[in-house]
Amino acid sequence: QLPGKSLQVAIAVWFLAGLHRSGVVSLSNQISYRFGLDRNSKYRGLVWLEAQGLISVERKIGRAPVITIKDATAADGRSNARG
């Protein structure tokens, strides 16, 4: 239930993660445009996703942000171990 285009940002991040088979991806403006995101909506979406603890973002001036997808089981304290 995040505002704005945070869903599109999340989908773009997951797409890149699957494409590169990595939990750490770089989300450029060029790729964002393909998902219907302009530069400002991308940054707002990243801030909202980061505030919810779903991702962490490394920002550098003049560079695309580097996003790390956090493990969902670690975020909520649950594990997949049975027994």
C-alpha positions as CSV (number, residue, x, y, z in Angstrom):
1,Q,0.0,0.0,0.0
2,L,2.8,2.4,-0.8
3,P,2.0,5.6,-2.7
4,G,2.7,6.7,-6.2
5,K,4.6,4.5,-8.6
6,S,6.4,2.5,-6.0
7,L,4.9,-0.7,-7.4
8,Q,6.4,0.1,-10.9
9,V,9.8,0.8,-9.2
10,A,9.6,-2.5,-7.3
11,I,8.7,-4.4,-10.5
12,A,11.6,-2.8,-12.4
13,V,14.0,-3.7,-9.5
14,W,12.7,-7.3,-9.4
15,F,13.0,-7.6,-13.2
16,L,16.6,-6.5,-13.2
17,A,17.4,-8.8,-10.3
18,G,16.0,-11.7,-12.2
19,L,17.7,-10.7,-15.4
20,H,21.1,-10.4,-13.7
21,R,20.4,-13.2,-11.2
22,S,21.6,-10.9,-8.4
23,G,20.1,-9.2,-5.4
24,V,22.1,-6.0,-6.2
25,V,21.2,-4.0,-9.3
26,S,21.6,-0.6,-10.7
27,L,18.5,1.2,-11.9
28,S,19.3,3.7,-14.6
29,N,16.9,6.4,-15.9
30,Q,17.0,4.7,-19.3
31,I,15.6,1.4,-17.9
32,S,13.2,3.3,-15.7
33,Y,11.6,5.0,-18.7
34,R,10.8,1.5,-20.1
35,F,8.7,0.9,-17.0
36,G,6.9,4.2,-17.3
37,L,8.9,6.0,-14.7
38,D,10.5,9.4,-14.9
39,R,13.6,10.3,-12.9
40,N,11.6,11.9,-10.1
41,S,9.1,9.1,-9.6
42,K,11.9,6.6,-9.6
43,Y,13.6,8.4,-6.8
44,R,10.4,8.8,-4.8
45,G,9.6,5.1,-5.2
46,L,13.0,4.1,-4.1
47,V,12.7,6.3,-0.9
48,W,9.3,4.7,-0.1
49,L,10.6,1.1,-0.6
50,E,13.7,1.9,1.4
51,A,11.6,3.4,4.2
52,Q,9.6,0.1,4.4
53,G,12.8,-1.9,4.8
54,L,12.4,-3.8,1.5
55,I,15.5,-2.5,-0.2
56,S,18.6,-0.5,0.6
57,V,19.9,2.1,-1.8
58,E,23.4,3.4,-2.4
59,R,23.3,6.8,-4.1
60,K,26.2,8.7,-5.7
61,I,25.9,12.0,-7.5
62,G,25.8,11.5,-11.3
63,R,25.4,7.7,-11.1
64,A,22.4,5.4,-11.2
65,P,21.4,4.2,-7.7
66,V,22.6,0.8,-6.7
67,I,19.8,-1.2,-5.0
68,T,20.1,-4.2,-2.7
69,I,17.0,-6.3,-2.3
70,K,16.7,-7.3,1.4
71,D,15.7,-10.8,2.3
72,A,12.1,-11.0,3.2
73,T,12.5,-13.7,5.8
74,A,15.3,-11.7,7.6
75,A,13.1,-8.6,7.6
76,D,10.2,-10.1,9.4
77,G,12.1,-12.5,11.7
78,R,10.8,-15.7,10.2
79,S,12.8,-18.5,8.7
80,N,12.1,-21.3,6.3
81,A,13.6,-23.9,8.7
82,R,11.2,-26.6,9.8
83,G,11.3,-28.6,12.9
